[in-house]
């Protein structure tokens, strides 16, 4: 991680000098410095390397090591670390490998190291630790705590064990380190000394930090706030000074508000402010609305046709877009093809944002062959090494923790696309087809060269996928649909259309009629036109992935093309991307009025309770954030969903641009009954407060 971070800074000219200075505290025999040669050319990359250790015998071994290696830029200094001085020079890198836990006066030493570090420098610490989750509760500046908790038995045993060797594992050492430096990366790992199967492991952490420089931090704070809210960037000012009246009324992002709170308490900013890239926006990771998802994303791929989106919206370089993140496939396509000025990607599930971060990092750090294996095939042996040595500088601390914890996704035989909620559904479909002896039929269907050939094969698969017995067992189960992510309110739209076609009737919360029969007909209307009119092997990668579990070089999303990789691997390609982890209303509320030109909300409006206020509130918020003429693109499971009149009464003109009637195909997915574009016709009065009963249908 340290080597990849140094390489990143060197390639971008972010080091204070062409050849950096490295100080290794408690370097012992010099093994760490020699090992660094596996990642960078130590004799030529560094101008000077200082090994500091208090043990004369270890220093002597280190001197012999570097004489043997012929490295003349390494200096071995046998001295107390807190007394070492560089004079007027400053270090670009300071490392401590299992030495912080052995320092008696660690507060003094950490303060001294801060005085030795260059403003652009990095401090890296790896050491043993034991802490409970209670000790870190409420600390928004530590860069995540995914695996930080150590149970009571582990805390008690390892603290006593290491105390025999005068190694202190009290949490105060790491706590002070995180207080004194801004967190760039923080990783908690386990060393299974007797093998994974024993469960016996020693907890250790890796910390990369930066100096807390008030001027640069405050400038960054203002810059990120402006990017989050679409407000003009203002010259940095003291957050504690009294602002002009026009700024008092200005919308401030949650990131800015959290930063001001931390600065007021003389704490480091949240770790997102110290990252190499500012794509990911601060979020309250301990909030229950985020922790409810655990460590799993739902969607490994995006299930809306981006080609249709671009045709309908005609996205251009002036557009400011707000869209739901999902797996990030479509917004990456927009960036590669249309180059909008800004994209605000929004998702409440932090893990969906971690997936998008990984894709962005892969563009910037990997060659196309590796990129394709990750997201085209969904498998890449040795992913963990790639993560640490190439991808880590481009990921936020939280995303890095997540992917280190989930690295088996890419090294297992199942791969990325069998992970999460969507992956389990795909796995079930493929298992069913294999169990019924249709593996060869699926292979022929997915490799058919013509539509006629595909149409001849489809009836064999249809007899299984749309079998009445399976329909009775699975499709008729409301529980299964809820588990698959179809909420009752969306299922009610499908049921209503099945019984009433396009007639508009009063909405009730309950699902009327035979839901199972309506769902079965809905699936027939989805799949039959797809099999009849789209060539799976050549152009319909949505269903190719569902049936095969991976894409092919012939058929894949545009973001996976070599051309897209060439465009998005360029420096600055993602300067306009902001990744928000929050509810869409929370993000919209912080965006300056009249700045969005496009909002793509997928089918999220279907999820609202027809008897609640959420839909009206979100539509009013969209009206405020969009400029006049701005558009909302949405898809619905209903032909005319109940909330369309809400749009029309809250300043929008509504147009249904496609309707999936029985036997028709509206896009390659064909999953939704209708697609709508809502165009903002007028601003709402700032003082207007539209009562819900006035919006009733």
Order of alpha helices (4+ residues) and beta strands (2+ residues): alpha-beta-alpha-alpha-beta-alpha-beta-beta-alpha-beta-alpha-alpha-beta-beta-alpha-alpha-alpha-alpha-alpha-beta-alpha-beta-alpha-alpha-alpha-alpha-alpha-alpha-alpha-alpha-alpha-alpha-alpha-alpha-alpha-beta-alpha-beta-alpha-beta-alpha-beta-beta
